[in-house]
């Protein structure tokens, strides 16, 4: 049975970089954010256009327009999540089915809001990517178009890092550089080598 490792972390913690380190080691990975990007050009276009008029341009969801339509608006965000989350979950389940069929010993699902949505129940273990708050803030505010207000709005949707770490079986601290993160990922892979999954992803 494929061991399912849930990878998560708040904005600016280095989650995507850490996910890439698993892929570099040949571990199959499902990226929920990448799935959303695909859905914005595919199956999610029609329902999003209906729920949020003016957010679809040239047949694809315009992320900036959609972001403006939901940021700071809890009810609108819930409507969007009700559209996207089931579709992303379907893609994740298909990915895990392929991993099991191919006999993969380990598979990683990269889900930003894994803990906030109760997704840890479909994983065999949880890895939280973390960094000190000042490092997180510096990274995020350096992004094009990011403001302090936008960052606060995003953080308000996310479980505090300290609480996420309490749910973690493994941690990767990305504040010490890429080589240190690579060593931490290597240690996790050694710890999980040969460990069978319990089938949580298929039973939830």
Residue, then its C-alpha position, 0 to 999 in steps of 0.5 A: x500500500x502506498x504511503x501517503x505523505x501530506x505536505x503543507x505549510x503557510x504562505x512564504x514558508x518554502x512549501x513549493x521548494x520543498x515539494x520540488x526536493x521530493x520530486x527531485x528524488x523521484x517521489x510522485x507528487x500531486x500539487x493542488x495549486x497546479x491542479x487549480x491552475x489546470x482547472x482554471x483553464x478547464x472544468x472549473x471555467x463554466x461554474x466559476x463564470x456562473x458564480x463570479x461574472x466577469x472573472x473569465x477572460x478568453x475562456x480561462x479564469x483570470x486569477x487577478x479578477x477572481x482574487x479581487x472577487x473573493x479576497x476578504x469576502x468569506x461568503x464568496x470564498x466559500x462559494x469558490x471553494x465549493x466549486x474547486x475543492x471537489x474537483x481538486x480532490x478528484x484529481x488527487x484521488x486519480x493520482x493516488x490510484x495511479x500510484x497504487x497501481x504502479x506500486x509506488x512506495x511513497x506519494x506526496x500530496x502538496x495541499x496548502x490548506x491540508x490541515x484547515x480542511x481536515x485533509x490530514x485524515x486521508x494521509x499516513x503522515x503530515x509534513x509541515x514546512x516552516x520558517x520564522x515569522x520574520x522570514x515568512x513576511x520578508x519572502x511574501x512581501x517581496x512578491x510582485x503585487x503583494x501588500x501587507x493588507x493582502x498578506x494579513x487577509x491570506x494569513x487570516x484563512x490559514x492555521x497559525x504556523x505554531x498550530x500546524x507544527x503541532x499536527x506534524x509528524x515531520x518538519x522541514x525548516x527552510x530558513x537555513x537554506x536549500x542544502x539544509x532543506x535537502x538534508x531534512x528531506x533526505x532524513x524523512x525519506x530514510x525514515x519512511x523507507x519501506x513503511x507501508x501506508x494504511x490506505x487512509x487516502x482511499x477510505x476517507 
